[in-house]
């Protein structure tokens, strides 16, 4: 009887160890997946920020050229009278 109890105890301990190992692997996999998702989101936001920076620069240049055009045209119209 004691031998049967010892064998059952050993089998139960092995099953517990295996389950704990699988749970640990699942937790690590979950953390890696979350990290990968955060890295992808970070890259997407970085690309969007770069595109916005380029757009702001382009708008600034266009606004500057437009202001020069309006200023020069206004000066020519006022000075031409």
WOQUIKA-V39868 format. One record per residue. PSI is psi in whole degrees, 0 to 359 (none if undefined). OMEGA is omega in whole degrees, 0 to 359 (* if undefined). D_LAST is the distance of its C-alpha to the last C-alpha in whole Angstrom. Layout:
BEGIN
PSI,OMEGA,D_LAST + PSI,OMEGA,D_LAST
END
This chain:
BEGIN
316,179,119 + 324,179,117 + 319,178,116 + 316,179,115 + 318,179,113 + 318,179,112 + 318,178,110 + 320,179,109 + 316,179,107 + 317,179,106 + 319,179,104 + 318,179,103 + 319,177,101 + 318,179,100 + 320,178,98 + 316,179,97 + 317,180,96 + 317,179,94 + 320,179,92 + 319,178,91 + 317,179,90 + 321,178,88 + 320,179,86 + 317,178,85 + 318,179,84 + 321,179,82 + 318,179,80 + 316,179,79 + 318,178,78 + 317,179,76 + 320,179,74 + 319,178,73 + 319,177,72 + 319,179,70 + 317,179,69 + 319,178,68 + 317,180,66 + 322,178,64 + 319,177,63 + 317,179,62 + 319,178,60 + 317,179,58 + 318,179,57 + 316,180,55 + 323,178,54 + 317,179,53 + 320,177,51 + 319,179,49 + 320,178,48 + 318,178,47 + 319,178,45 + 321,179,43 + 316,178,42 + 320,180,41 + 320,179,39 + 320,178,37 + 316,179,37 + 316,178,35 + 321,178,33 + 315,179,32 + 315,180,31 + 318,179,29 + 319,179,27 + 314,180,26 + 320,178,25 + 318,178,23 + 318,177,21 + 316,181,20 + 313,180,19 + 318,180,17 + 313,181,16 + 316,179,14 + 315,179,13 + 318,179,11 + 317,180,10 + 321,180,9 + 313,181,7 + 317,181,6 + 335,181,6 + 346,183,4 + none,*,0
END
